[in-house]
Amino acid sequence: MTTSDDTRTRILAAARELFAERGYAATSLSDIAAAVGLTKTAVAYHFHPKDRLALELLSPVAGDMLALLDAPYPSRAAFVEALVEFAARYRSVIRLFMEDLAADDTAAEPGSEREKIRTFRDTIYTKLVGDDPGPEIRLKSWALLGALQWGAVRTMDLPEEQVRTVLSEIARAF
């Protein structure tokens, strides 16, 4: 691994941790630079604009995101189980595509990564609620998404298996 590769890896690790802890919008390139002992200019050399950091973090997840959405599920419960597994496995980046990057709909230009991420979030919701949801299923679906999002993001200090187990218990109430 070259020094440049090592620097990129350190920057990505710091960004992943800070984004999960503080959120994307609340984390600056200066924050990331301080975490890895670099200047903001050095971080910007590797990742400018900041959206490139998010995209790099999401790249390894993209295939599993598509598989989650495209796979046929025999029931809503089977989809919920797959969603819990996804949230537990990728909790270090889950906040990026469940909240931060998808939240500002005005910044989601057609074809942009923000639009794709918002579409991912919205497609998950649509798969949860089905074709003609009543108020109760809509509320339960948003509540489940909130539990998965915050349960994944706010428990980075806990073992993945423990997070998966508890999130599965919560999801079964769905």
Beta strands, then each sheet from edge to edge (+ up, - down):
end
